[in-house]
Amino acid sequence: MNAPGSSPRHTHSAHAAHRQLPFTVRLDWGLDGARAVSAAADLAVVVDVLSFSTCVSVALDRGAEVFPYRWRDTTAEDFAAHHRAQLAGPRNGGGLSLSPASLRTADALDRLVLPSPNGSELCHVLAADVPLVAAVCLRNAAATAEWVAATLPAGAVVAVVAAGERWPDGTLRPAVEDQIGAGAFIAGLAAAGKGGYEAGDGRHGYAPEAVAAMAVFEAAEPRLRETLEQCSSGRELTGAGYAGDVDIAAELDQSDSVAILRDGAFRPLPDRADN
């Protein structure tokens, strides 16, 4: 993991083809993929459906601010105290956690430090090198796509990062729920008119990887809740007693909260038309 403030691109040696440079809408997986496709990006979109991005959307719906933080960092308590924020703990610890249900039912939710091993880590790294970072899930996919289409220039480069999960040895486990969430956002971009061929700079619209994710979403959408329940991550959460988190994650386009990282925190946008 890069130190705070460091630039991940300088240490990444991906082949130029893996950066998907001809395309304005790109997609890849995990930290290495994020470093590759975020080259010269105007916006990085982190998709971690189960459950970081879903947690962010639920918190913003309640008017809270969310500070993403590195996973298992021993300074998290001090960071939370400095920002006068509550610190989310592990799901099995009770109280606020990476469980969206815990955030929805909390008596009070104002400022939250939310560490996670995938989505939060990605946001932390990408924020050092990309002008804008968004957290997207199924709940806010359409709202975020509409904001992007209305706010960013037509030729803006959008790097979509499916966070994935981790195998026990720490390596990336591609997670279909994140591919579905990424595809929902990309489909929203297409519906909002973002993409196509940009004659001014010679860039094309959607990378094949982005188009494939959109197709996965379109195939899953008619049975979205069941798909999330039956995928590996959904079954894992349900088996651990968190079926409610999967239900919340499946609330397609039920949130208007566009989660853009500003000054280290995701905050509700006061008025999308003004941003």
C-alpha positions in Angstrom: 0.0 0.0 0.0 1.3 3.4 -0.9 2.0 5.9 1.9 -0.5 8.8 2.2 0.1 11.4 -0.5 2.2 9.1 -2.7 1.4 8.7 -6.4 0.5 5.1 -7.3 1.1 5.6 -11.0 4.8 6.1 -10.6 5.3 2.6 -9.2 3.0 0.8 -11.7 4.5 -1.0 -14.7 1.4 -2.1 -16.5 1.7 -2.5 -20.3 0.3 0.5 -22.1 -2.5 -1.6 -23.6 -3.7 -2.4 -20.1 -4.3 1.3 -19.4 -7.1 1.4 -21.9 -5.8 4.8 -23.0 -7.9 5.2 -26.2 -11.1 5.0 -24.2 -12.9 7.6 -22.1 -14.8 5.1 -20.1 -12.6 2.3 -18.7 -12.9 -0.5 -16.3 -10.5 -2.8 -14.3 -10.3 -4.6 -11.0 -8.7 -4.0 -7.7 -5.7 -1.9 -6.8 -3.4 -2.8 -9.7 -6.3 -2.3 -12.2 -7.1 1.0 -10.6 -3.5 2.2 -11.0 -3.6 1.1 -14.7 -6.8 2.6 -15.9 -6.7 5.8 -13.8 -3.9 7.3 -16.0 -5.0 10.8 -16.9 -8.5 10.1 -15.6 -10.8 13.0 -14.6 -12.9 10.8 -12.3 -12.3 7.4 -10.6 -15.4 5.5 -9.7 -14.9 2.9 -7.0 -17.6 0.1 -6.9 -17.7 -2.0 -3.8 -21.3 -3.2 -3.6 -20.9 -5.5 -0.6 -20.5 -3.3 1.2 -18.3 -0.1 1.3 -20.0 1.8 -1.4 -23.5 0.8 -0.2 -22.6 2.0 3.3 -21.5 5.3 1.9 -24.8 5.8 0.0 -26.8 4.9 3.1 -24.9 7.3 5.3 -25.2 10.1 2.8 -28.9 9.5 2.6 -29.0 10.3 6.3 -27.0 13.5 5.7 -23.8 12.1 7.2 -20.2 12.7 6.1 -18.0 9.6 5.5 -14.2 9.5 5.8 -12.7 6.5 4.0 -9.7 5.2 5.8 -7.1 2.5 5.4 -8.0 -0.9 6.7 -6.7 -2.1 10.0 -4.7 1.1 10.5 -3.7 1.7 14.1 -4.2 5.4 13.7 -7.9 5.2 12.8 -9.0 6.0 16.4 -6.9 9.1 16.5 -8.1 10.1 13.0 -11.7 9.7 14.1 -11.1 11.7 17.3 -9.4 14.5 15.3 -12.4 14.8 13.0 -14.9 14.4 15.8 -16.3 11.4 14.0 -17.6 7.9 15.0 -15.3 5.0 14.0 -17.0 2.0 12.3 -15.8 -1.3 13.6 -16.0 -4.9 12.4 -19.5 -6.3 11.6 -19.3 -8.8 14.5 -18.4 -6.0 17.0 -21.8 -4.5 17.3 -22.5 -0.8 16.7 -21.6 1.0 13.5 -19.7 -1.1 11.0 -19.4 -2.0 7.4 -22.9 -3.3 7.7 -25.3 -0.9 5.8 -28.1 -2.0 8.1 -26.1 -0.7 11.1 -25.9 2.7 9.5 -29.5 2.8 8.5 -30.8 1.9 12.0 -28.2 4.0 14.1 -29.9 6.5 16.4 -27.5 9.2 15.3 -25.2 9.4 12.3 -23.3 12.6 11.6 -19.6 12.0 10.8 -18.2 8.5 10.2 -14.8 7.1 9.7 -15.3 4.0 7.5 -12.3 1.7 7.0 -12.6 -1.2 4.6 -10.1 -3.6 3.0 -11.3 -2.9 -0.6 -13.4 0.1 -1.4 -12.0 2.4 1.2 -8.4 1.5 0.4 -9.0 2.2 -3.2 -10.5 5.6 -2.5 -7.5 6.5 -0.3 -5.0 5.6 -3.0 -6.8 7.1 -5.9 -7.5 10.4 -4.2 -3.8 11.1 -4.3 -3.7 11.0 -8.1 -7.2 11.6 -9.6 -9.0 14.9 -9.4 -12.4 13.4 -8.5 -13.2 10.0 -6.8 -16.8 8.7 -6.5 -18.2 5.8 -4.5 -20.8 3.9 -6.5 -23.2 1.1 -5.7 -26.4 -0.2 -7.1 -28.4 2.2 -5.0 -26.8 5.4 -6.5 -25.6 4.2 -9.9 -28.1 6.1 -12.0 -27.9 9.3 -9.9 -24.1 9.3 -10.1 -24.1 8.7 -13.9 -26.5 11.5 -14.4 -24.3 13.8 -12.3 -21.2 12.8 -14.4 -23.0 13.4 -17.6 -24.3 16.8 -16.5 -21.1 18.0 -14.7 -18.0 16.7 -16.5 -17.0 17.7 -20.1 -18.0 15.4 -22.9 -14.5 14.0 -23.3 -13.8 13.5 -19.6 -12.0 10.2 -18.8 -13.9 8.0 -16.3 -12.0 5.1 -14.7 -14.4 2.6 -13.2 -12.8 0.3 -10.6 -14.6 -2.9 -9.5 -13.1 -3.4 -6.1 -13.5 -7.1 -5.8 -12.8 -9.1 -2.6 -9.8 -10.8 -1.2 -8.8 -14.5 -1.0 -7.3 -15.6 2.4 -3.8 -14.9 1.1 -4.7 -11.3 0.2 -4.9 -11.7 -3.6 -7.8 -10.3 -5.5 -11.0 -12.3 -5.8 -13.2 -10.8 -8.6 -16.7 -10.4 -7.2 -19.6 -10.5 -9.6 -21.7 -8.0 -7.5 -19.0 -5.3 -8.2 -19.1 -6.1 -11.9 -22.9 -5.8 -11.8 -22.6 -2.5 -9.9 -20.0 -1.1 -12.3 -22.2 -2.2 -15.2 -25.2 -0.4 -13.7 -23.2 2.8 -13.5 -21.9 2.4 -17.1 -25.4 1.8 -18.4 -26.4 5.0 -16.7 -23.7 6.9 -18.5 -24.9 5.5 -21.8 -28.5 6.4 -21.0 -27.4 9.9 -20.0 -25.6 10.3 -23.3 -22.0 10.1 -22.0 -19.6 8.3 -24.4 -19.3 7.8 -28.1 -16.4 9.1 -30.2 -14.7 12.3 -29.2 -13.3 13.7 -32.4 -11.5 16.5 -30.6 -9.0 14.3 -28.9 -9.2 11.1 -30.9 -10.6 9.1 -28.0 -13.3 6.5 -28.3 -16.0 6.0 -25.7 -16.4 2.7 -23.9 -13.6 0.1 -23.5 -14.7 -3.5 -24.2 -14.2 -4.2 -20.4 -16.8 -1.5 -19.7 -19.2 -2.8 -22.3 -18.9 -6.3 -20.9 -19.8 -5.1 -17.4 -22.8 -3.3 -18.8 -23.9 -6.6 -20.4 -23.5 -8.4 -17.1 -25.7 -5.8 -15.3 -28.4 -6.0 -18.0 -28.4 -9.8 -17.7 -28.7 -9.7 -13.9 -31.2 -6.8 -13.6 -34.4 -8.9 -14.0 -33.4 -11.0 -11.0 -31.1 -8.6 -9.2 -31.9 -9.3 -5.6 -31.7 -13.1 -6.2 -28.4 -12.7 -8.0 -26.9 -10.8 -5.1 -28.3 -13.3 -2.6 -26.9 -16.3 -4.5 -23.5 -14.9 -5.5 -20.5 -16.0 -3.4 -20.3 -12.7 -1.4 -24.0 -12.6 -0.8 -24.1 -16.2 0.5 -21.1 -15.4 2.7 -22.9 -12.5 4.3 -26.2 -14.3 4.6 -24.5 -17.2 6.3 -22.9 -14.8 8.8 -26.3 -13.4 9.6 -26.2 -10.2 7.4 -28.9 -11.0 4.8 -30.3 -7.5 5.5 -27.1 -6.0 4.1 -27.6 -7.9 0.8 -31.2 -6.6 0.6 -30.1 -3.0 1.0 -27.3 -3.5 -1.6 -30.0 -4.7 -4.1 -32.0 -1.4 -3.8 -31.4 -0.4 -7.4 -31.4 3.4 -8.0 -33.2 4.0 -4.7 -30.7 6.7 -3.7 -30.1 10.2 -5.1 -26.9 10.6 -3.0 -24.0 11.2 -5.3 -20.9 10.3 -3.3 -17.9 12.5 -4.4 -14.8 12.6 -2.3 -14.0 16.2 -1.3 -11.3 17.1 1.2 -11.0 13.6 2.4 -14.7 12.9 2.9 -17.8 11.9 1.1 -20.4 14.6 1.7 -24.0 15.1 0.5 -23.9 17.4 -2.5 -25.9 20.5 -1.5 -27.5 20.8 -5.0 -26.4 18.7 -7.9 -27.3 21.5 -10.3 -24.7 23.7 -8.7 -21.8 21.2 -9.0 
